[in-house]
């Protein structure tokens, strides 16, 4: 299953900066990342985003604390053939070997965090998922509002209605195939939708510190106005 958007960049020789200009820019706006845990242990372990310094950072916010509650998570699955959305105990949650996502990697996914029972930036997350599906000429078969309701139904069923420290993976494949063949014409029913929430707190000491010209940067969160009302419960 492919990610909605790629982070890869291509360089156009006709528009690329000259080595002199690039060096000047790097000298004036160099950003350095410091791993808090490593720095505490080693004193000064820093890595620059421009790839120019000493030791590498081996941890980040993707390093998480294992939580035994995840063994009994309920997974939300919309069966594209029956068009039913069901909550299934994680050990029993599965898709067919003829599902497009398993067989062909034909699908999209999005990762969303839950904060105090709410999905921050829900609208851009969901829009990106739909844009990725459109790029694959895939009709998800539900409206964005209906998809959001599936997500909230799943997290609520797992006792996460007011929780933080939850990561949700929303996966959409083109759906079941009648035979191992990539042609969309052999797809049976609608796309398969899977909503998989997990208790996933970042591990202690994985936060990084950012520096520009030796000065530490501090993140500042502000309220972001939502363009649509459907992003709320």
N, C-alpha and C positions, 0 to 999 in steps of 0.2 A: 504494500500500500504506500503510495507516494505522498510526500508532504505537499501541502497546498501551494506553498511558494518556495522557490529556490533562493538560496543566499549567494549563489555563484555570481561572479562578475567577470565580464570580458573586457579586455583592454583594446581600444582602438588606437593604433599607432599614430593616426593623424591628429588625435585629440589628446594623447598622453602628454603629461608634463615632462619637461626636460629634466635630466638628472640634477642640474643646478637648482631649478625651481623646486623640485621634490625635496632636495636636501634642505633648502631654506625653510620650506613649510614644516618639515619634520623637526627642525631645530627650534622653531617658534611655538609649535603646538604638539609637543610630544606628550602622549598620555601613557601613564604607567599604572599597571595593575599590581596590587600587593595582596597576596593571600594572607588573611589575618592569622590563621593557625600556624602557617609556616613561618610567618614573620615573628610571631611570638616565640617560636622555638629556636629559630636560627638568627633572629635579630634583624635581618634586612634582606629578605628574599623577594626580589621584585622582577616583574616581567613587563616589558613594554608591548603595547598593542601593535607597534610597527615592527615587531620582531627583532628589535635591536639590542636586547640586554642579556642578562645573566641566566639565572635558573628559570625553569618553566614552572607554571602553576599546575599542580596535579589535582586540584579539587575545585569545586564550584557549587552552585546551588542545585546542580543535578545529582550531587551526592546527598542521599536522603537516609533517614532513620527507618529501619525495617519495623513494620508495625504488624503484629499478629492478627489484628482485626481484619486485615485484608484477605485473610484466608477464607472468611465467610461473607465476603462482599456479595451483594446482589447486583448482577449485570443486566442492564437494560438492552434488550434486543428486539428490533423490528424485523420480523420475518417478511422478506419481500414477496414470498409466494402467498402466504395467508393474509398479509398486511396487518398482522397483529403485533402489538408491542407488549412484551412480557418481561417480568423480572425473574432472572434465573440465578440460582446459587452458583457462585463462581466455579466450584469443582465440576459442575454439570453444564456450564455455559460453553457452547461450541458452535462452529459453523461447518457446513458440508465441505468435503474435499473438492467438490465441484463449484464452490463459491468463487466468484471472479477475483476476490481479494487474495485468497490462498493460491489459486491456480495460476493467476496471471499478474498479480500485483496491481490489479485494475481498481483503483479507488483513491480516496483522499482521507486525510485525517486532520484533526485539530486538537491541540492541548489547551485546556482552560483551567485556571485556578479558581477555587472557591474560597471566599473571604467573608466570614461571619454570615454564612448561608447565602451569599450573593455572588454572582459571577461578574467580576470586574471586567469592563471592556467587552461585554458579551456581544454587542453589536458588531464591532470590527472583527471579532473572532468568527462569528457565524457568517458574516459577509464574505470573509476570506475563504471559508469552506465552500460556500456556494459558487464563488468565482472559480475556484479550483475545479469543482465538479463541472461547471459550464465549459471550462477549457477542455475537459475530456468528453464533452457532449453527453453529459450524464444528468438526467433529471432525478433529483433525490426523492421526489415523490411526496414531500411534505413541505409546508411553508416554514420559513424561519421561526415563526412563533410556535408552531407545532413541535419543531425540533427542540426549541428551548424548553418547552413543557416536558418533553421526554427526559431532558437532562435533569430538570428540577424534580420530576417524579422519581427518578433513580436515586438522586442524592438524598431526598427526603426519606425514601424507603430504607436507606442505610443509616438513618439517624444523624444525618449531616445537615439538617435544616438550619442550624445556626452555627455550623462549624467553620473553622479555618484550617489551614494546613492540609487541604484536600486538593489533589490533582485529578482532573478528568480527561480521559482520552476519548474523543468522539471519532469513530471510524465509520466510513461509508464505502462499501464496495458496490460494483455494478450489479451484483446479485448472483443468484444461482444460474448455472449453465446446464443445458440439457446434455452437453457433450464437451470434452476438452477442446475448445475452439474459441479464438479471440473475437470472432465476429459478434457484434452486439445483437444480431438477429437471433442468436441461439440463447439469449438471456431469458430466463423464466421469471416472470413477475417483476417486482420493483427492486431497487437497490436494498442491500442488507445494511441496517444501521445498528451499530453497537455503541453503547454508552458505558464506559468502564471507569468508575471513580475509585480512588485509593486514598487512604490516609498516608500522606507523604510529606512530612515536615523535612525541611532542609537540615542536614546534619550540622551539629555544633561546630563552629569555627570555619565554615565554608564561605563566609562572606568575603568579598574582595574590596580592597580600598583602591580608589582611582586618584591619580595625581596628574597635574599639568604643571610643568616647570617647577616641580618640587612642592606644589601646594595641593593638599588633599581636597578632593571634591566631595560634596555631601548631596545625597539624593533628596529631592523635595517632591512630595506628592501633593497634588491639588485635585479638587473636584473637577471631573470632566463632564460637561453637559452632554446628555444623551439625546440623540436626534429623534429617537422613537420610543414610545411607551412600552413596546412589547419586550424590551430587555429586562423589565422587572417581573417579579413573580405575579 
